[in-house]
Amino acid sequence: MTGQHIGLVAFLCISVFSQTSMSLPDYLCAMSDTEMDSSVDGVAKQNLFMSHMKETLKNARGRFGRQKRQIISGSTRKWDATKPIYYVLRDADQIPPSKLAMIRLALDLWEQGTCLRFEENLNATGDFLEIYGYQDLCGSLIGRITDGSPQPIFLDCPLPGYMSQVIGLALGFYPLNNREDRDEYIQLLPHNADPQLVDELLLDKVGGEVAVTYGVPYDIGSILSATSLFLSTNDKPTILTRNPLLQGAMGSALFTGPTWYDRRQANIEFCSTACDLFRDFIIFPNPELPCQRGGYADPTDCMRCVCPDGFTGTLCNSIKTDGICGGEVTTPGLIESPGYGGEGFSRGNGCTWLLKAPEGKVVKLRFEGSFGLGCLNTSKTCYEWVEVRHSENLQNTGPRLCCYKTPEVVLTSDTNEMLVLLNRDPLVPEDSVGLPSGRTGFRAVFEFVDKEAVGYSDWGEWSDCGAPCGSCGTRSRTRTCTSGICPGPISETQTCNTFICSDQDADFRCGCDALPLFTQRLACKSRCRDRSPDDMCCQGYTSQGLRCVSVEEMTGYTPSPPNTPRPTQQPVVLPRLTQPPHAYRPPAPGSPGVYYPGRQQNPWGGTFG
């Protein structure tokens, strides 16, 4: 980072506990500081932290090996939600009032729509949350400590949403990128990540028998989702979404708090019996409250439903609006953010539009005119956005679109309904961070079209690959536009036969084996045999294990073209936080664990834009 990219520096930590207490749990933490690496003290602290981390990982592997991480579900590490979870604010007089308010807001965000209750109790004993809000650390052990001692949780975090992420770890939630099914939704680029931490914190998977999901789908927008620059050492992405339109949603919950799916999973884990008495005397034919839109019974008021984003009412049968914008729209036309084409919109409540076509038709939407919603300059994480939910399940996070270039995508609903949500009220304290007002916003035009008139035919078969190995060849396939306006390409091409061209080593597999004829394989292998280890891939590709990957992929994104529109607003940066003289203090002897911070990280990816 440079002085031009003043941001928040985060650290990820691992703590190693004695084998008699716990088996190598994860301890994720973050350090917030500005221009950390631009100061001599910052560099010294960073080097000290890294030396601790390297020694810790070495010792951990020697003592425990590669063990599966533990999760609270079905074990003694689960918090008892039938009573309040007590917390104590240690040295509260050293925590600024604004930070105290943020901590309480972060706890409240997990109470909304769940049975969880956090209660400050200065006389708490046994297991309770021991909150530190001034030590320059932001992190928590995953799940509850089981030895009956207080559990330290560090909430010197920059935003309430970030604090909520840490509280989620303390409750027992695992980071989203560690889920067993993550490869269906994200692509990891470990070559851009810190090599000291990439295995433990990025690549490791937690199986379903350890990290129970209760059938809750993988939610890119979850509060437990990292940003694209997680563990990055070069400001290039380490995580990409399989669906490029969802990239802006990853990490955006840091600005809003837990999502509906986060709270849903918390309710299944902690609150499944909260409405049992109500169900015994329910007046409806079905023993469950007939919530609409996928809502569920509020565990604190079993006669009401907790509704997905955009919906409200006792049974989630109404659209949530603020009286300025939004509502149900049943005729084709356009929608736009408040103040579009004039003064622009300022911070305030969000807007929800339910675009509803007649049965047998679907909604097709595109953006036009000027576009401007706040995003972070490097990671492109959205902190303001327009979200289009167009899948059959309107609970699922949809594309969150932001930044300052009009989206060219045309979105079509799977059913006759499409939900459009405008988020313009990020959880950023106005006394610490100023967001530019008068932003452009968006305008979208939509139409109702026949369902059968939408989209393409199925893709045809792939053509033969043009080369046997080394990522030297390409293959292509096409599809047909059946009728109507078809967004997207009519053909696509991809690199094929990516195995390295070498059979000199038994551990290498030559790509020639994929050829159909023996004579082709024989001729191919004779060419492969003479290749040097440095010449196993075609130009523009390099070997990684048994495959040839593009140099561009290995080094990150390609630079933006010169005419790429840039934000018109001046970047907004977080001011320097008041920190104690010593940002890092090891725990007292006899405490449950030792915390070893790692390399500096930027949790969001650049300044505000």
SVG drawing of the C-alpha trace seen along z (x, -y; Angstrom):
<svg xmlns="http://www.w3.org/2000/svg" viewBox="-57 -18 72 65">
<polyline fill="none" stroke="black" stroke-width="0.4" points="0.0,0.0 1.0,-3.6 -0.1,-6.8 -2.6,-7.1 -4.2,-3.8 -4.8,-4.4 -6.9,-1.5 -7.5,0.9 -4.9,3.5 -6.2,6.9 -4.4,9.9 -5.5,13.5 -4.3,15.5 -4.1,19.1 -3.9,20.1 -2.6,23.4 -4.1,25.0 -2.7,27.8 -3.7,31.2 -5.5,31.9 -7.9,29.0 -8.6,28.6 -7.2,29.9 -5.9,27.0 -8.9,24.7 -8.8,21.7 -8.4,18.3 -9.2,15.7 -8.3,12.1 -7.7,8.8 -5.7,5.8 -6.9,2.4 -4.3,-0.3 -3.7,-3.0 -0.6,-3.0 0.8,-0.2 3.6,0.6 4.6,-3.0 6.0,-3.3 9.1,-1.8 7.2,-0.6 4.6,1.0 7.3,2.9 8.9,4.1 5.6,5.3 4.8,7.1 8.2,8.9 7.7,9.9 4.2,11.2 5.4,13.2 8.2,14.8 5.7,15.9 3.4,17.2 6.0,19.3 7.2,20.9 3.6,21.5 2.7,23.3 5.8,25.4 5.1,26.4 1.4,27.0 2.1,29.4 4.6,31.3 2.3,31.6 -1.0,32.2 -0.5,32.9 -3.2,31.9 -6.4,32.4 -9.9,31.6 -11.2,28.5 -14.0,28.7 -17.4,27.1 -19.9,26.5 -22.8,28.3 -23.8,31.4 -21.0,30.8 -20.2,29.1 -18.8,26.1 -22.3,25.0 -23.6,21.9 -26.8,22.4 -29.2,20.0 -32.0,20.8 -30.5,18.1 -28.7,14.9 -25.1,15.1 -23.3,12.9 -20.5,10.5 -18.2,8.2 -16.5,5.2 -13.0,5.3 -11.5,1.9 -14.6,0.2 -13.2,-3.2 -10.5,-2.8 -13.0,-2.2 -14.2,-5.3 -18.0,-5.9 -18.5,-5.6 -16.8,-2.1 -18.9,-1.0 -22.0,-1.9 -20.7,0.1 -20.1,3.1 -23.6,3.1 -25.0,2.6 -23.0,5.6 -24.4,7.8 -27.9,6.5 -27.6,7.4 -27.4,11.1 -30.4,10.7 -32.6,9.5 -34.8,12.4 -33.1,14.9 -33.5,16.2 -30.0,15.1 -29.7,12.6 -26.5,10.9 -26.6,9.4 -23.8,7.3 -23.1,8.7 -20.1,7.3 -20.5,10.2 -20.5,13.0 -18.7,16.2 -18.0,19.4 -18.2,19.2 -19.0,15.7 -17.7,13.4 -14.8,11.2 -14.9,8.4 -11.8,6.3 -12.5,3.2 -9.3,1.3 -6.4,3.7 -6.1,3.2 -7.3,6.8 -10.4,8.0 -11.1,11.8 -12.5,14.8 -12.1,18.4 -14.6,20.5 -17.2,21.8 -17.3,21.8 -14.4,22.6 -15.4,25.7 -13.3,25.4 -15.7,23.0 -13.4,20.0 -14.2,16.6 -13.8,16.5 -11.8,13.5 -13.2,11.9 -11.5,8.9 -13.8,6.2 -11.5,3.4 -12.9,3.6 -13.7,0.8 -17.4,1.4 -20.3,3.0 -20.7,5.5 -17.1,6.5 -17.7,7.0 -20.8,9.1 -18.6,11.3 -16.3,11.9 -19.3,12.6 -20.4,15.1 -17.1,16.9 -17.6,16.9 -21.1,18.4 -19.5,21.3 -19.9,20.3 -17.1,21.2 -15.8,18.9 -17.7,19.5 -14.6,20.3 -14.0,23.4 -17.4,25.0 -17.1,28.4 -19.2,27.3 -17.3,24.1 -15.9,25.2 -19.3,25.0 -19.6,21.3 -16.1,19.9 -12.7,20.3 -9.5,20.0 -6.3,18.3 -3.8,19.5 -0.8,18.1 -1.9,14.6 -2.2,15.6 0.2,15.6 2.1,18.9 2.5,19.2 -1.3,19.1 -2.9,20.3 -3.3,24.0 -4.8,23.4 -7.1,20.4 -7.9,20.5 -7.6,24.0 -8.8,26.2 -12.3,27.5 -14.6,28.4 -16.7,31.4 -20.5,31.7 -19.9,33.9 -17.9,31.0 -19.5,27.8 -23.2,28.6 -25.1,26.4 -28.7,27.7 -29.4,27.4 -28.9,23.6 -27.5,22.9 -24.1,21.3 -24.8,17.6 -22.2,15.5 -23.5,12.4 -23.1,14.0 -21.5,12.1 -19.0,15.1 -17.9,14.5 -14.4,13.0 -13.7,10.4 -11.9,11.2 -8.5,10.0 -8.6,12.3 -4.9,13.1 -3.7,11.4 -0.1,10.3 -0.2,8.4 -3.6,6.7 -4.7,9.3 -7.7,11.6 -7.5,14.8 -11.2,15.6 -13.4,15.3 -17.1,16.2 -18.0,18.8 -20.8,16.4 -19.0,13.2 -22.2,11.2 -22.0,12.2 -18.4,10.8 -19.6,7.5 -21.8,9.4 -18.8,11.2 -17.8,9.3 -20.6,6.7 -22.3,7.9 -19.4,6.2 -21.5,3.0 -24.9,4.4 -24.4,7.2 -25.7,10.8 -27.9,11.8 -31.3,13.5 -29.7,16.8 -27.1,16.2 -30.0,15.6 -31.9,18.6 -29.0,20.9 -28.6,19.4 -32.2,20.2 -31.9,23.8 -28.9,24.2 -29.9,22.4 -33.7,21.8 -35.3,24.9 -37.4,25.5 -38.3,21.8 -41.9,22.2 -42.6,25.8 -45.3,24.7 -46.9,22.5 -47.0,25.4 -48.9,27.5 -51.7,25.0 -51.5,23.6 -54.8,22.8 -53.7,23.4 -54.2,26.8 -50.4,27.0 -48.4,27.2 -46.0,24.6 -46.9,20.9 -47.8,20.4 -45.1,17.9 -44.8,16.9 -41.7,16.2 -39.7,18.8 -40.0,16.9 -39.9,18.7 -41.6,18.1 -39.9,15.5 -38.6,17.3 -39.3,14.2 -42.9,13.8 -44.1,17.1 -47.2,15.5 -45.1,13.5 -42.7,14.4 -39.1,13.4 -39.1,12.4 -36.5,12.5 -35.0,9.3 -37.6,7.1 -40.7,8.6 -42.6,7.7 -45.9,8.3 -47.1,10.9 -46.8,13.6 -44.3,11.9 -47.1,11.1 -46.2,7.5 -43.4,5.6 -41.1,3.6 -40.9,-0.1 -40.0,-3.4 -42.7,-5.4 -40.3,-7.1 -39.6,-4.3 -40.4,-0.6 -43.6,1.5 -45.2,4.1 -45.1,3.2 -47.3,5.2 -46.9,3.2 -43.7,2.9 -41.7,-0.3 -38.8,-1.7 -37.6,-2.0 -34.9,-4.3 -33.3,-5.3 -34.5,-8.4 -33.2,-11.6 -32.0,-10.0 -31.2,-12.6 -31.2,-15.4 -29.5,-15.7 -29.0,-12.0 -29.7,-10.0 -28.3,-10.3 -28.1,-7.8 -31.5,-6.5 -33.7,-3.4 -33.5,-1.0 -36.0,-0.4 -37.7,2.8 -39.5,3.4 -41.3,6.6 -41.7,6.8 -44.5,9.2 -45.4,10.3 -48.6,12.3 -48.5,16.0 -46.7,17.6 -44.4,14.6 -41.0,13.6 -39.3,10.3 -36.4,9.1 -34.4,6.1 -31.5,4.0 -29.8,0.8 -29.6,-2.4 -28.2,-5.9 -25.7,-7.0 -24.9,-4.6 -23.1,-5.2 -23.2,-3.2 -20.4,-3.1 -17.8,-0.4 -14.2,0.2 -11.6,-0.8 -9.5,2.4 -11.7,5.3 -14.9,3.8 -16.8,5.0 -20.1,3.1 -21.1,1.0 -24.0,-0.5 -25.7,1.6 -28.7,2.5 -29.4,6.2 -31.5,8.2 -32.9,11.4 -34.1,13.3 -33.9,17.0 -36.8,19.1 -36.0,18.6 -36.2,14.9 -34.4,15.6 -31.1,16.2 -28.6,13.4 -28.6,12.1 -26.1,10.0 -25.2,6.9 -24.2,4.2 -22.2,1.1 -19.3,-1.2 -19.5,-3.7 -20.0,-1.9 -23.5,-1.1 -23.9,2.7 -24.3,4.2 -25.9,7.4 -29.5,8.2 -31.2,10.2 -34.2,12.5 -36.3,14.0 -36.7,17.7 -40.4,17.2 -42.9,14.4 -41.3,12.4 -38.1,10.4 -37.0,8.7 -34.9,5.5 -33.4,4.1 -31.5,0.8 -29.2,0.7 -28.3,-2.9 -27.8,-2.7 -24.5,-1.0 -23.6,-0.5 -20.7,-3.0 -20.7,-5.5 -21.1,-8.9 -18.8,-10.4 -15.9,-8.2 -16.4,-7.8 -18.1,-10.2 -19.7,-8.8 -20.2,-11.2 -23.8,-12.3 -25.6,-12.9 -24.6,-9.7 -26.0,-9.0 -27.9,-5.8 -29.4,-3.7 -32.2,-3.5 -33.5,-0.2 -36.0,0.7 -37.9,3.9 -40.4,5.7 -42.6,8.8 -41.9,11.5 -43.2,14.9 -41.4,17.6 -40.7,19.7 -39.3,16.7 -36.5,16.3 -33.0,17.6 -31.0,19.9 -31.1,23.5 -28.8,25.9 -25.1,25.6 -23.9,27.9 -21.1,30.4 -17.5,29.2 -15.3,29.4 -12.1,31.4 -9.2,29.8 -6.6,28.2 -3.6,29.6 -2.9,32.6 -1.3,31.0 0.3,27.9 -2.8,25.7 -1.8,25.2 -5.2,25.8 -8.7,24.5 -12.2,25.9 -15.5,24.2 -19.2,24.8 -22.3,22.8 -26.0,22.4 -29.0,21.0 -31.1,18.0 -34.6,19.5 -36.6,16.3 -36.7,12.8 -33.6,10.9 -30.9,13.2 -28.3,11.6 -24.8,13.1 -22.6,14.8 -23.8,17.3 -20.5,19.2 -17.7,19.7 -14.2,20.9 -11.9,22.3 -8.4,23.7 -8.3,27.5 -5.9,30.4 -4.2,28.5 -2.0,31.4 1.7,30.6 3.6,31.9 6.1,34.2 6.5,37.9 10.0,37.8 8.9,38.2 6.6,40.9 4.7,38.4 3.9,36.4 1.0,37.4 1.4,36.5 -1.5,34.9 -1.0,37.1 -2.9,39.9 -6.2,38.1 -5.8,38.5 -8.1,41.2 -5.7,43.0 -2.6,44.9 -0.6,43.4 -1.6,39.9 -0.5,40.7 2.8,42.2 3.7,39.1 2.6,36.8 4.8,38.5 7.8,38.4 7.4,34.7 6.8,34.4 9.8,36.5 12.3,33.9 10.8,31.0 12.7,29.5 10.9,29.1 10.7,25.3 9.1,26.1 6.1,28.1 3.5,25.5 2.7,23.3 3.5,19.6 1.5,17.6 1.1,20.6 3.2,22.0 3.2,25.4 1.5,25.7 1.5,29.3 0.4,31.5 -1.4,28.7 -0.6,25.6 -2.3,22.5 -2.3,19.1 0.4,16.6 -2.4,14.0 -4.3,16.3 -1.1,16.8 -0.5,13.1 -4.0,11.8 -6.2,9.5 -5.2,7.9 -4.9,4.1 -8.0,2.1 -8.1,0.5 -7.1,-3.2 -10.6,-4.4 -12.1,-2.5 -14.4,-5.0 -13.1,-6.0 -15.1,-7.2 -15.9,-10.9 -16.0,-11.2 -12.9,-11.7 -11.9,-8.5 -13.1,-8.4 -10.7,-6.8 -11.0,-5.7 -9.3,-8.2 -6.5,-7.0 -7.9,-5.3 -6.7,-6.1 -4.6,-3.1 -2.9,-2.1 0.9,-2.3 1.2,1.5 -1.0,3.0 -0.1,6.6 0.0,8.1 0.5,11.9 -2.0,13.5 -1.1,14.0 0.5,17.3 -2.0,20.0 -4.6,18.5 -6.3,20.9 -4.2,20.0 -1.5,18.0 -2.3,15.7 0.0,15.4 -0.9,12.7 0.1,13.2 0.8,11.0 -1.0,7.7 -4.2,7.9 -6.6,5.3 -10.1,6.7 -12.0,4.8 -9.5,4.0 -8.7,0.4 -10.3,-2.9 -13.9,-4.0 -14.9,-5.4"/>
</svg>
